[in-house]
Each structure stands twice: as structure tokens, then as C-alpha cells.
Amino acid sequence: MESQMGSSPIPKMKNLKYKIPIFGKIIKDRDILLKERNSLLTQLNNHSKSLVQINFSKTVKNFSKNITGIEKYLKGKQNIFDVGTGPTGSYWWQNIDKSTQITGVDLLFFPQNIPNNTKVYKYDASKLNEIKSNDTIERYAPPNQFKNEKINWHNKFDMVVANHVLEHVDNPDNLIKGISKLIKKDGIVYCGFPDYRNFTDVFYHLIHPDGGGHVQQLTNKIVEKMFIKHGFKLVKCNIWPDSWGWLQHQYSPQNFGIKHINQSQINYLCDVFRHELTPNKGYFYGWEMVFKKL
């Protein structure tokens, strides 16, 4: 029997085009993917090293384990700029000469009791670098009123306080750049902030699922580089021990859905932390740093 295979004609494929991939493009795409992979691995490795391999018990030997305090630097200052006044105002307002003029800014919180020598404005500290002479911004007038006012802050202040602020702002480099415009030559900047690698800030994020407002990962070296970049020199750098007062007196577990712990248990935790997590063992809140404008 004659085979019928091949008796049916093969249909012709019309207008069928197949483009052969360009070899050079394949190599280029591969190199891009490899570069991205290596970059991610490097970042992961650096992050891992920063958290695991630092021996803070050795670090603390190079620094004073107590802060100097802001009072030493307030003496003799005539115009002070306060970054982040908070809902109650800065504690040191009451410790300075009444002839000293204080100018403060905050974006969200405003004190109800403002001394006569103090003005508070609504402003985002991350945008201080954008401030211009004769800008108009909102000045706070208790209770809960704001009035437009022209300001002229460039080269005006002989001291700037940015205490527990750098970790909260979206762009600390812009903040420091702005400070460099406001402060006079030889003016002093006083700041304190947490070291994100140490126990306090790690624990802080654990009990604040929303981050608690700490949006920056800072170290003493990172902050020093930013200040030097904008024309400052480091005057003092001390370890800031943690008193755990913020946990004992300000933290409310119920606000974060934590139901099975009470105040007496928080007090107990704070007592243990104070006794066990000491600077001598390498545990501390962060850094007190003082800079001078060149």
C-alpha cells in the first residue's frame, strides 16, 4: 500500500517574521542585572556589618560617658534658634537670661505658654535651607492662632539648638545646610540624637510599630560629616546615656494596642535597664555633639 504521508501539501506561512536577538543587547542587559544584584548584596552586607560587628564596649572607651549639658553653651548668647519646640517648649527656656531672644520652629506641636522673649513659628525644619531674607511665614499665637510675619534670619543667631530633632526630619542634611545660613561665624550648634545601631533605638522601634517618628539612621560619624560639609567643625562629642525616663513617663503601651502590661511592669523594666544596660557595657542612647561655625 502506498504511503499517504506527505500527500497533503504543507501550507505556506505568509508574512511570518522572526527577529534574532541582538547579541550585544543581551550582554548589556545581563551586565545591568549583575550590577544591580551586586549593589543589593553590597548594601545588605554593609547593613549587616553595621548591626552585628560593632563592639560598643570598646567604642565607649574613646568618649566621655556623660553629657556636658546645654547650660554651659547658653551663657552669654543673645539670639538663639530652637529647632523643634515641641508641645511644651524646650526645658532650657527657663534657664537663660530674659534679655536673650529665642526664635523657635516646629511643624506639628506648639506650646501654650510662650515666654515674652520667645517667638515660635510653624515651619518644616527639613526646609530651613530654603529660607530667604524677608520671607513671610506663620507665627504661632496661643491659643491655636497663626499670623503671617516677615522674617530675616540669615546670619542672625549666635547659637542653634537642634536637640533630638535630626532623627525626626525627612532630610537632616537640608536642616544642617539651613542652620549654616542662619548662624553667625563662630556660632555654636548643640544637638543630641540616638545612635540607630545601639539598644535604645532598636528597642524604641520595637515598641513603636509606627516608628515613633524616628525616620533617620544616624551615627556620630554620619552627623559629623554632614556638619563639616556645611562649614562647621566638631567641638565636643560625648556619649549620651539613657535614663529611660521617656519609657517610664511618656510611653503609653495602650496607644499601640499592648494590653497585657501595666505601669508597674514598665517601671520594673526601666529599673532593670538602668542597672544592666550601662555605658560601661556599651549601651547608651546616642550622642551629644557640639559644633562651631567656621
Backbone as CSV, one residue per row, in Angstrom:
resi,resn,N_x,N_y,N_z,CA_x,CA_y,CA_z,C_x,C_y,C_z
1,MET,0.864,-1.185,0.000,0.000,0.000,0.000,0.898,1.232,0.000
2,GLU,0.521,2.109,-0.842,1.344,3.334,-0.951,1.086,4.239,0.237
3,SER,2.150,4.696,0.821,2.019,5.600,1.984,1.375,6.897,1.588
4,GLN,0.494,7.380,2.470,-0.198,8.654,2.219,0.542,9.840,2.849
5,MET,1.637,9.522,3.548,2.368,10.621,4.206,2.944,11.569,3.186
6,GLY,2.759,12.780,3.436,3.291,13.797,2.544,2.387,14.071,1.368
7,SER,1.265,13.398,1.340,0.380,13.639,0.194,-0.329,14.970,0.307
8,SER,-0.491,15.435,1.593,-1.133,16.740,1.776,-0.085,17.837,1.684
9,PRO,-0.359,18.847,0.906,0.622,19.941,0.760,0.820,20.691,2.076
10,ILE,2.063,21.109,2.342,2.348,21.908,3.551,1.910,23.343,3.314
11,PRO,1.088,23.869,4.221,0.607,25.244,3.986,1.747,26.250,4.072
12,LYS,1.647,27.241,3.254,2.675,28.281,3.231,2.389,29.319,4.313
13,MET,3.440,29.690,5.050,3.313,30.708,6.102,3.673,32.067,5.515
14,LYS,2.698,32.906,5.416,2.915,34.209,4.805,3.177,35.282,5.868
15,ASN,4.077,36.193,5.525,4.376,37.373,6.355,4.816,37.020,7.782
16,LEU,5.415,35.855,7.958,5.915,35.468,9.273,7.371,35.910,9.399
17,LYS,7.608,36.789,10.401,8.959,37.326,10.582,9.459,37.001,11.984
18,TYR,10.694,36.578,12.076,11.302,36.280,13.375,12.598,37.060,13.483
19,LYS,12.652,37.901,14.528,13.852,38.721,14.714,14.818,38.014,15.647
20,ILE,16.004,37.822,15.212,17.040,37.209,16.046,17.549,38.273,17.025
21,PRO,17.553,37.950,18.355,18.019,38.947,19.339,19.437,39.412,19.045
22,ILE,19.653,40.701,19.238,20.987,41.266,19.030,21.877,40.833,20.189
23,PHE,22.966,40.213,19.873,23.826,39.619,20.886,24.355,40.680,21.864
24,GLY,24.683,41.836,21.317,25.220,42.906,22.165,24.228,43.366,23.212
25,LYS,22.921,43.412,22.835,21.889,43.845,23.793,21.719,42.822,24.905
26,ILE,21.823,41.550,24.569,21.724,40.505,25.586,22.835,40.673,26.622
27,ILE,24.050,40.905,26.150,25.193,41.094,27.054,24.978,42.326,27.931
28,LYS,24.470,43.421,27.321,24.262,44.671,28.063,23.221,44.477,29.160
29,ASP,22.092,43.808,28.811,21.051,43.565,29.818,21.571,42.683,30.949
30,ARG,22.382,41.698,30.595,22.948,40.827,31.618,23.848,41.597,32.570
31,ASP,24.665,42.507,32.004,25.578,43.297,32.835,24.812,44.217,33.782
32,ILE,23.692,44.789,33.301,22.874,45.663,34.142,22.297,44.888,35.325
33,LEU,21.768,43.684,35.032,21.209,42.862,36.098,22.279,42.445,37.105
34,LEU,23.474,42.105,36.605,24.559,41.732,37.506,24.977,42.898,38.397
35,LYS,25.005,44.093,37.806,25.377,45.285,38.561,24.364,45.556,39.673
36,GLU,23.058,45.433,39.347,22.019,45.650,40.349,22.116,44.599,41.452
37,ARG,22.368,43.355,41.060,22.499,42.277,42.050,23.656,42.558,42.998
38,ASN,24.815,42.937,42.452,25.988,43.191,43.281,25.774,44.381,44.205
39,SER,25.050,45.410,43.705,24.763,46.582,44.517,23.885,46.213,45.713
40,LEU,22.850,45.389,45.461,21.969,44.964,46.548,22.717,44.119,47.573
41,LEU,23.599,43.239,47.090,24.377,42.410,48.007,25.318,43.245,48.863
42,THR,25.909,44.282,48.252,26.807,45.174,48.996,26.052,45.916,50.087
43,GLN,24.852,46.444,49.744,24.046,47.158,50.728,23.650,46.240,51.873
44,LEU,23.233,45.030,51.540,22.841,44.073,52.564,24.018,43.732,53.469
45,ASN,25.195,43.560,52.874,26.384,43.225,53.647,26.779,44.362,54.578
46,ASN,26.724,45.612,54.064,27.074,46.772,54.890,26.104,46.928,56.043
47,HIS,24.793,46.731,55.753,23.782,46.867,56.801,24.000,45.816,57.878
48,SER,24.299,44.600,57.444,24.529,43.514,58.392,25.730,43.808,59.273
49,LYS,26.809,44.324,58.669,28.009,44.651,59.438,27.732,45.729,60.460
50,SER,26.945,46.760,60.065,26.695,47.891,60.959,25.941,47.464,62.203
51,LEU,25.119,46.416,62.109,24.331,45.984,63.245,25.017,44.908,64.080
52,VAL,25.848,44.096,63.451,26.350,42.908,64.129,27.781,43.071,64.632
53,GLN,28.629,43.712,63.867,30.053,43.648,64.132,30.594,44.797,64.976
54,ILE,29.745,45.730,65.398,30.226,46.854,66.201,30.281,46.450,67.666
55,ASN,31.417,46.660,68.275,31.600,46.377,69.692,31.571,47.702,70.446
56,PHE,30.392,48.054,70.960,30.240,49.349,71.608,30.986,49.425,72.934
57,SER,31.261,48.299,73.546,32.016,48.333,74.801,33.428,48.857,74.580
58,LYS,33.954,48.693,73.351,35.256,49.273,73.006,35.103,50.733,72.575
59,THR,34.002,51.022,71.866,33.763,52.392,71.393,33.702,53.379,72.545
60,VAL,33.020,53.012,73.623,32.794,53.953,74.722,34.081,54.359,75.421
61,LYS,35.148,53.591,75.263,36.416,53.927,75.907,37.022,55.214,75.336
62,ASN,36.571,55.604,74.123,37.141,56.779,73.469,36.354,58.054,73.733
63,PHE,35.275,57.954,74.528,34.413,59.114,74.734,34.030,59.239,76.206
64,SER,33.681,60.471,76.588,33.119,60.681,77.917,31.752,60.010,77.972
65,LYS,31.451,59.385,79.103,30.194,58.657,79.244,29.106,59.508,79.877
66,ASN,29.325,60.813,79.949,28.321,61.742,80.459,28.270,62.972,79.561
67,ILE,27.077,63.501,79.372,26.943,64.694,78.538,27.397,65.926,79.315
68,THR,27.853,66.916,78.578,28.237,68.191,79.194,26.996,68.953,79.634
69,GLY,25.939,68.867,78.800,24.712,69.610,79.069,24.696,70.920,78.300
70,ILE,23.508,71.387,78.002,23.362,72.581,77.160,23.654,73.873,77.918
71,GLU,23.502,73.850,79.241,23.609,75.083,80.036,24.939,75.798,79.827
72,LYS,26.005,75.043,79.708,27.334,75.629,79.519,27.384,76.508,78.287
73,TYR,26.671,76.139,77.239,26.754,76.837,75.951,25.736,77.962,75.821
74,LEU,24.751,78.007,76.718,23.737,79.064,76.667,24.251,80.402,77.184
75,LYS,25.270,80.366,78.021,25.752,81.578,78.682,26.260,82.614,77.679
76,GLY,25.775,83.846,77.834,26.254,84.951,77.022,25.656,85.040,75.629
77,LYS,24.748,84.149,75.282,24.152,84.172,73.937,23.002,85.167,73.903
78,GLN,22.904,85.915,72.793,21.870,86.940,72.661,20.701,86.512,71.784
79,ASN,21.001,85.739,70.754,19.957,85.253,69.835,20.125,83.750,69.632
80,ILE,19.127,82.980,70.059,19.200,81.523,69.977,18.056,81.013,69.100
81,PHE,18.382,80.108,68.207,17.384,79.490,67.333,17.126,78.070,67.828
82,ASP,15.859,77.754,68.097,15.479,76.459,68.673,14.702,75.650,67.623
83,VAL,15.290,74.550,67.184,14.654,73.699,66.174,13.850,72.608,66.869
84,GLY,12.523,72.656,66.705,11.673,71.651,67.323,11.281,72.007,68.741
85,THR,10.355,72.955,68.896,9.982,73.444,70.232,9.110,72.449,70.982
86,GLY,8.350,71.616,70.257,7.504,70.626,70.910,6.282,71.241,71.570
87,PRO,5.428,70.408,72.173,4.155,70.886,72.732,4.286,71.670,74.031
88,THR,5.434,71.573,74.694,5.595,72.278,75.976,6.724,73.302,75.947
89,GLY,7.414,73.432,74.823,8.572,74.307,74.760,9.799,73.600,75.306
90,SER,10.967,74.092,74.996,12.208,73.467,75.450,12.465,73.789,76.918
91,TYR,12.956,72.800,77.656,13.132,72.941,79.104,14.116,74.045,79.449
92,TRP,15.074,74.319,78.550,16.124,75.277,78.869,15.670,76.722,78.706
93,TRP,14.473,76.953,78.180,13.966,78.323,78.041,13.973,79.051,79.385
94,GLN,13.706,78.308,80.442,13.593,78.931,81.762,14.958,79.205,82.399
95,ASN,16.019,78.711,81.781,17.351,78.794,82.399,18.242,79.869,81.797
96,ILE,17.714,80.711,80.944,18.544,81.710,80.288,18.117,83.113,80.703
97,ASP,18.984,84.057,80.437,18.714,85.458,80.747,17.512,85.946,79.941
98,LYS,16.650,86.709,80.580,15.417,87.154,79.925,15.680,88.128,78.776
99,SER,16.888,88.651,78.705,17.211,89.555,77.592,17.574,88.784,76.325
100,THR,17.823,87.492,76.468,18.137,86.652,75.310,16.883,86.420,74.493
101,GLN,16.997,86.582,73.188,15.859,86.375,72.294,15.893,84.948,71.729
102,ILE,14.759,84.259,71.816,14.643,82.893,71.314,13.682,82.873,70.134
103,THR,14.118,82.252,69.052,13.258,82.023,67.887,13.149,80.522,67.693
104,GLY,11.925,80.002,67.704,11.730,78.564,67.586,10.854,78.198,66.407
105,VAL,11.037,76.970,65.901,10.180,76.456,64.828,9.721,75.043,65.172
106,ASP,8.530,74.732,64.739,8.000,73.379,64.815,6.923,73.268,63.742
107,LEU,6.687,72.052,63.278,5.692,71.843,62.230,4.372,71.348,62.791
108,LEU,4.409,70.636,63.920,3.201,69.962,64.403,2.763,70.376,65.805
109,PHE,3.734,70.710,66.673,3.405,70.949,68.084,3.787,72.365,68.490
110,PHE,2.886,72.989,69.305,3.113,74.382,69.686,2.744,74.585,71.152
111,PRO,3.666,75.158,71.934,3.412,75.340,73.370,2.352,76.401,73.631
112,GLN,1.565,76.167,74.661,0.524,77.130,75.023,1.082,78.300,75.821
113,ASN,2.171,78.066,76.550,2.794,79.124,77.341,4.145,79.493,76.734
114,ILE,4.208,80.672,76.152,5.424,81.125,75.485,5.967,82.358,76.208
115,PRO,7.218,82.306,76.667,7.799,83.468,77.359,7.820,84.712,76.466
116,ASN,7.912,85.870,77.084,7.893,87.134,76.341,9.088,87.273,75.400
117,ASN,10.201,86.617,75.734,11.403,86.748,74.900,11.473,85.673,73.809
118,THR,10.350,84.992,73.540,10.343,83.850,72.619,9.269,83.993,71.544
119,LYS,9.649,83.686,70.315,8.710,83.619,69.201,8.778,82.220,68.585
120,VAL,7.605,81.660,68.279,7.535,80.324,67.708,6.807,80.390,66.370
121,TYR,7.394,79.733,65.369,6.844,79.757,64.020,6.527,78.347,63.529
122,LYS,5.547,78.256,62.655,5.203,76.982,62.034,6.049,76.813,60.777
123,TYR,6.972,75.823,60.833,7.863,75.636,59.692,8.481,74.242,59.738
124,ASP,8.672,73.669,58.559,9.296,72.355,58.418,10.812,72.517,58.485
125,ALA,11.419,71.950,59.534,12.862,72.117,59.734,13.673,71.560,58.576
126,SER,13.132,70.563,57.875,13.854,69.992,56.729,14.017,70.984,55.591
127,LYS,13.255,72.071,55.636,13.302,73.051,54.554,13.961,74.363,54.979
128,LEU,14.706,74.323,56.083,15.380,75.547,56.530,16.365,76.062,55.491
129,ASN,16.891,75.153,54.664,17.823,75.585,53.618,17.148,76.451,52.562
130,GLU,15.811,76.459,52.528,15.077,77.241,51.527,14.688,78.626,52.029
131,ILE,14.931,78.904,53.313,14.561,80.195,53.895,15.326,81.322,53.212
132,LYS,14.601,82.371,52.869,15.208,83.559,52.253,14.933,84.782,53.119
133,SER,15.764,85.798,52.933,15.544,87.059,53.639,14.195,87.648,53.243
134,ASN,13.480,88.148,54.242,12.167,88.775,54.046,11.090,87.795,53.602
135,ASP,11.290,86.493,53.859,10.209,85.529,53.656,9.089,85.811,54.649
136,THR,7.893,85.407,54.295,6.751,85.512,55.196,6.321,84.119,55.616
137,ILE,6.312,83.853,56.915,5.863,82.556,57.412,4.912,82.777,58.583
138,GLU,4.292,81.695,59.044,3.277,81.796,60.090,3.901,81.779,61.481
139,ARG,3.578,82.792,62.258,3.999,82.827,63.656,2.852,82.355,64.529
140,TYR,3.172,81.510,65.508,2.146,80.954,66.385,1.785,81.948,67.485
141,ALA,0.452,82.089,67.705,-0.053,82.954,68.764,-1.072,82.154,69.578
142,PRO,-0.734,81.771,70.816,-1.667,80.982,71.617,-2.972,81.750,71.867
143,PRO,-4.103,81.035,71.954,-4.198,79.588,71.729,-4.616,79.281,70.288
144,ASN,-3.791,78.547,69.593,-4.135,77.959,68.284,-4.438,78.979,67.195
145,GLN,-3.664,80.039,67.180,-3.798,81.028,66.108,-2.445,81.225,65.427
146,PHE,-2.488,81.593,64.146,-1.276,81.836,63.384,-1.414,83.151,62.622
147,LYS,-0.339,83.928,62.640,-0.322,85.215,61.944,0.910,85.289,61.057
148,ASN,0.706,85.741,59.822,1.834,85.886,58.895,2.785,86.965,59.387
149,GLU,4.078,86.689,59.258,5.080,87.650,59.716,6.317,87.534,58.834
150,LYS,6.884,88.681,58.474,8.133,88.680,57.711,9.302,88.385,58.632
151,ILE,10.233,87.583,58.133,11.388,87.217,58.957,12.682,87.526,58.194
152,ASN,13.739,87.714,58.955,15.063,87.928,58.371,16.077,87.216,59.261
153,TRP,16.290,85.939,58.998,17.050,85.090,59.897,18.493,84.844,59.459
154,HIS,18.862,85.216,58.271,20.205,84.896,57.790,21.277,85.577,58.644
155,ASN,22.273,84.787,59.055,23.427,85.298,59.789,23.009,86.089,61.035
156,LYS,21.996,85.585,61.734,21.433,86.319,62.867,21.767,85.700,64.218
157,PHE,21.907,84.386,64.293,21.916,83.689,65.586,23.331,83.280,66.003
158,ASP,23.607,83.445,67.305,24.913,83.023,67.811,24.856,81.627,68.431
159,MET,23.657,81.016,68.438,23.548,79.621,68.853,22.301,79.007,68.232
160,VAL,22.421,77.741,67.832,21.281,76.971,67.330,21.198,75.680,68.138
161,VAL,20.002,75.378,68.624,19.761,74.136,69.367,18.911,73.220,68.486
162,ALA,19.452,72.031,68.208,18.707,71.029,67.425,18.732,69.722,68.218
163,ASN,18.049,69.747,69.349,18.134,68.655,70.309,17.047,67.618,70.050
164,HIS,17.450,66.368,69.776,16.511,65.273,69.495,15.596,65.634,68.324
165,VAL,16.216,66.153,67.277,15.478,66.596,66.090,15.945,65.872,64.831
166,LEU,17.256,65.672,64.693,17.810,65.150,63.446,17.190,63.815,63.050
167,GLU,16.858,62.982,64.036,16.287,61.672,63.730,14.834,61.761,63.262
168,HIS,14.212,62.939,63.440,12.787,63.094,63.121,12.518,63.749,61.758
169,VAL,13.496,64.409,61.178,13.235,65.182,59.960,13.490,64.342,58.716
170,ASP,12.810,64.715,57.630,12.930,63.959,56.383,14.317,64.083,55.764
171,ASN,14.942,65.255,55.951,16.241,65.467,55.323,17.166,66.234,56.274
172,PRO,17.912,65.529,57.126,18.790,66.218,58.076,19.886,67.036,57.409
173,ASP,20.323,66.630,56.221,21.360,67.396,55.521,20.833,68.777,55.147
174,ASN,19.587,68.865,54.680,18.990,70.161,54.369,18.828,71.010,55.624
175,LEU,18.493,70.359,56.730,18.370,71.086,58.001,19.706,71.709,58.386
176,ILE,20.766,70.930,58.311,22.093,71.440,58.685,22.547,72.530,57.721
177,LYS,22.238,72.357,56.444,22.557,73.401,55.465,21.823,74.698,55.808
178,GLY,20.566,74.570,56.234,19.805,75.752,56.635,20.383,76.410,57.874
179,ILE,20.798,75.597,58.841,21.413,76.125,60.056,22.658,76.936,59.715
180,SER,23.422,76.461,58.741,24.657,77.156,58.354,24.374,78.544,57.794
181,LYS,23.178,78.754,57.269,22.804,80.073,56.748,22.323,81.008,57.858
182,LEU,21.736,80.424,58.905,21.150,81.241,59.965,22.162,81.665,61.024
183,ILE,23.199,80.861,61.203,24.109,81.076,62.322,25.271,81.988,61.937
184,LYS,25.727,82.759,62.911,26.865,83.645,62.699,28.177,82.866,62.710
185,LYS,29.217,83.479,62.203,30.563,82.900,62.314,30.907,82.712,63.787
186,ASP,31.491,81.595,64.114,31.850,81.200,65.481,30.640,80.830,66.334
187,GLY,29.446,80.808,65.722,28.257,80.383,66.456,28.310,78.900,66.790
188,ILE,27.541,78.526,67.814,27.558,77.157,68.339,26.250,76.441,67.994
189,VAL,26.386,75.174,67.582,25.221,74.304,67.392,25.297,73.178,68.410
190,TYR,24.210,73.022,69.162,24.128,71.953,70.161,23.082,70.956,69.706
191,CYS,23.456,69.659,69.651,22.483,68.656,69.221,22.688,67.334,69.951
192,GLY,21.598,66.612,70.103,21.627,65.264,70.644,20.713,64.394,69.800
193,PHE,21.077,63.121,69.647,20.289,62.229,68.787,20.642,60.779,69.107
194,PRO,19.766,59.830,68.785,20.052,58.416,69.068,20.972,57.807,68.017
195,ASP,21.774,56.843,68.451,22.558,56.032,67.524,21.692,54.832,67.142
196,TYR,21.350,54.719,65.875,20.386,53.711,65.442,20.887,52.279,65.634
197,ARG,22.194,52.103,65.843,22.761,50.765,65.977,22.701,50.242,67.404
198,ASN,22.454,51.142,68.370,22.530,50.741,69.760,21.158,50.333,70.299
199,PHE,21.154,49.797,71.518,19.975,49.136,72.064,18.756,50.046,72.134
200,THR,18.939,51.290,72.593,17.788,52.163,72.816,16.959,52.344,71.557
201,ASP,17.601,52.689,70.445,16.831,52.965,69.235,16.215,51.696,68.647
202,VAL,16.910,50.566,68.775,16.341,49.294,68.318,15.103,48.954,69.153
203,PHE,15.206,49.109,70.476,14.081,48.849,71.370,12.949,49.840,71.119
204,TYR,13.305,51.090,70.871,12.315,52.138,70.597,11.435,51.750,69.404
205,HIS,12.059,51.257,68.337,11.289,50.850,67.169,10.472,49.591,67.433
206,LEU,10.957,48.723,68.309,10.216,47.514,68.648,8.887,47.859,69.305
207,ILE,8.880,48.847,70.203,7.655,49.185,70.931,6.870,50.314,70.265
208,HIS,7.374,50.829,69.153,6.645,51.802,68.340,6.477,51.222,66.934
209,PRO,5.438,50.437,66.700,5.258,49.825,65.368,5.184,50.845,64.239
210,ASP,4.808,52.081,64.561,4.743,53.134,63.542,6.068,53.867,63.380
211,GLY,7.082,53.442,64.124,8.391,54.091,64.046,8.623,55.139,65.101
212,GLY,7.537,55.642,65.695,7.669,56.644,66.751,8.284,57.941,66.292
213,GLY,8.267,58.190,64.988,8.820,59.436,64.457,10.297,59.389,64.147
214,HIS,10.973,58.303,64.499,12.403,58.176,64.192,12.551,57.652,62.767
215,VAL,12.840,58.566,61.844,12.862,58.201,60.428,14.272,58.187,59.845
216,GLN,15.283,58.501,60.663,16.662,58.528,60.178,17.526,57.528,60.937
217,GLN,18.519,56.985,60.250,19.507,56.108,60.868,20.812,56.898,60.991
218,LEU,21.104,57.355,62.211,22.219,58.270,62.428,23.279,57.652,63.328
219,THR,24.523,58.047,63.082,25.649,57.746,63.957,26.422,59.039,64.159
220,ASN,27.352,59.048,65.093,28.165,60.241,65.310,28.985,60.590,64.071
221,LYS,29.485,59.588,63.348,30.298,59.840,62.161,29.458,60.415,61.030
222,ILE,28.249,59.909,60.850,27.363,60.418,59.800,27.034,61.881,60.048
223,VAL,26.685,62.212,61.286,26.311,63.598,61.611,27.514,64.533,61.498
224,GLU,28.663,64.084,61.961,29.868,64.915,61.861,30.184,65.248,60.402
225,LYS,30.069,64.278,59.515,30.354,64.516,58.090,29.412,65.554,57.505
226,MET,28.133,65.504,57.889,27.173,66.478,57.365,27.506,67.885,57.840
227,PHE,27.855,68.029,59.106,28.183,69.366,59.624,29.462,69.904,58.982
228,ILE,30.478,69.076,58.861,31.729,69.515,58.232,31.473,69.953,56.796
229,LYS,30.632,69.224,56.098,30.269,69.555,54.718,29.716,70.964,54.599
230,HIS,29.026,71.436,55.640,28.371,72.742,55.586,29.089,73.802,56.414
231,GLY,30.392,73.606,56.642,31.207,74.677,57.194,31.319,74.728,58.706
232,PHE,31.218,73.585,59.365,31.358,73.529,60.823,32.559,72.672,61.211
233,LYS,32.998,72.836,62.443,33.989,71.910,62.989,33.452,71.346,64.310
234,LEU,33.845,70.123,64.619,33.382,69.466,65.839,34.125,70.027,67.050
235,VAL,33.372,70.423,68.063,33.943,70.945,69.305,33.905,69.898,70.408
236,LYS,32.805,69.156,70.488,32.642,68.181,71.564,31.764,67.040,71.092
237,CYS,32.130,65.813,71.505,31.307,64.637,71.215,31.327,63.728,72.441
238,ASN,30.180,63.575,73.086,30.061,62.738,74.272,28.991,61.673,74.076
239,ILE,29.157,60.565,74.748,28.102,59.551,74.798,26.940,60.079,75.627
240,TRP,25.714,59.832,75.152,24.510,60.249,75.866,23.897,59.013,76.523
241,PRO,24.078,58.820,77.829,23.469,57.661,78.499,21.948,57.777,78.478
242,ASP,21.271,56.633,78.594,19.815,56.647,78.607,19.311,56.522,80.032
243,SER,18.509,57.496,80.472,17.898,57.443,81.807,16.615,56.620,81.792
244,TRP,16.109,56.341,80.607,14.861,55.605,80.397,13.643,56.345,80.936
245,GLY,13.804,57.649,81.170,12.663,58.453,81.602,11.573,58.523,80.545
246,TRP,11.985,58.539,79.272,10.981,58.604,78.192,10.068,57.386,78.220
247,LEU,10.628,56.202,78.538,9.825,54.981,78.603,8.950,54.973,79.855
248,GLN,9.494,55.430,80.955,8.781,55.371,82.227,7.664,56.395,82.320
249,HIS,7.866,57.585,81.742,6.926,58.683,81.964,6.141,59.107,80.713
250,GLN,6.605,58.723,79.529,5.945,59.225,78.320,5.321,58.127,77.458
251,TYR,5.813,56.923,77.561,5.312,55.854,76.689,4.004,55.276,77.235
252,SER,3.017,55.113,76.351,1.738,54.528,76.727,1.505,53.279,75.888
253,PRO,1.661,52.088,76.463,1.507,50.855,75.681,0.109,50.696,75.092
254,GLN,-0.889,51.232,75.782,-2.257,51.091,75.284,-2.455,51.800,73.936
255,ASN,-1.687,52.858,73.706,-1.797,53.571,72.434,-1.348,52.724,71.252
256,PHE,-0.614,51.655,71.540,-0.099,50.799,70.480,-0.706,49.387,70.543
257,GLY,-1.819,49.297,71.240,-2.529,48.025,71.291,-1.885,46.986,72.190
258,ILE,-0.996,47.416,73.085,-0.340,46.487,74.016,-1.164,46.478,75.309
259,LYS,-1.872,45.390,75.568,-2.851,45.359,76.646,-2.341,44.695,77.924
260,HIS,-1.382,43.788,77.808,-1.034,42.951,78.949,0.245,43.409,79.646
261,ILE,0.362,44.705,79.826,1.466,45.260,80.603,0.983,46.539,81.268
262,ASN,1.345,46.739,82.509,0.903,47.927,83.236,2.084,48.795,83.620
263,GLN,1.786,49.915,84.286,2.832,50.890,84.589,3.872,50.331,85.551
264,SER,3.449,49.521,86.508,4.416,48.964,87.450,5.400,48.038,86.737
265,GLN,4.932,47.353,85.710,5.823,46.487,84.940,6.790,47.310,84.082
266,ILE,6.311,48.434,83.555,7.199,49.338,82.812,8.255,49.913,83.753
267,ASN,7.840,50.273,84.973,8.803,50.769,85.965,9.879,49.719,86.240
268,TYR,9.444,48.465,86.337,10.383,47.375,86.568,11.386,47.258,85.418
269,LEU,10.881,47.329,84.174,11.766,47.272,83.008,12.801,48.390,83.057
270,CYS,12.342,49.583,83.389,13.255,50.733,83.419,14.331,50.549,84.480
271,ASP,13.959,50.028,85.626,14.946,49.777,86.683,15.995,48.765,86.231
272,VAL,15.540,47.707,85.545,16.471,46.699,85.039,17.389,47.303,83.988
273,PHE,16.814,48.071,83.072,17.623,48.683,82.007,18.676,49.620,82.587
274,ARG,18.291,50.418,83.584,19.246,51.357,84.190,20.393,50.604,84.865
275,HIS,20.076,49.489,85.456,21.084,48.734,86.195,21.985,47.920,85.269
276,GLU,21.401,47.345,84.215,22.135,46.401,83.375,22.701,47.029,82.094
277,LEU,21.947,47.936,81.499,22.362,48.491,80.200,23.115,49.794,80.405
278,THR,24.323,49.695,80.886,25.119,50.871,81.242,26.114,51.208,80.130
279,PRO,26.543,52.462,80.073,27.556,52.841,79.077,28.840,52.029,79.185
280,ASN,29.222,51.665,80.412,30.442,50.873,80.576,30.366,49.534,79.848
281,LYS,29.153,49.029,79.683,28.952,47.778,78.962,28.678,48.006,77.472
282,GLY,28.651,49.284,77.077,28.451,49.590,75.660,27.029,49.925,75.279
283,TYR,26.164,50.179,76.275,24.773,50.511,75.986,24.527,51.989,76.288
284,PHE,23.964,52.706,75.333,23.658,54.114,75.555,22.617,54.575,74.536
285,TYR,22.059,55.759,74.789,21.026,56.321,73.912,21.615,56.781,72.583
286,GLY,22.623,57.607,72.662,23.187,58.172,71.435,24.315,59.133,71.748
287,TRP,24.236,60.329,71.133,25.380,61.238,71.184,24.965,62.666,71.501
288,GLU,25.800,63.334,72.280,25.764,64.781,72.442,26.894,65.346,71.605
289,MET,26.564,66.227,70.652,27.594,66.785,69.769,27.450,68.299,69.705
290,VAL,28.571,68.986,69.737,28.605,70.447,69.672,29.522,70.841,68.518
291,PHE,29.026,71.763,67.694,29.789,72.205,66.517,29.926,73.736,66.537
292,LYS,30.987,74.191,65.867,31.243,75.630,65.761,31.292,76.023,64.296
293,LYS,30.647,77.142,63.947,30.621,77.625,62.560,31.945,78.312,62.221
294,LEU,32.572,77.854,61.145,33.850,78.438,60.725,33.626,79.696,59.898
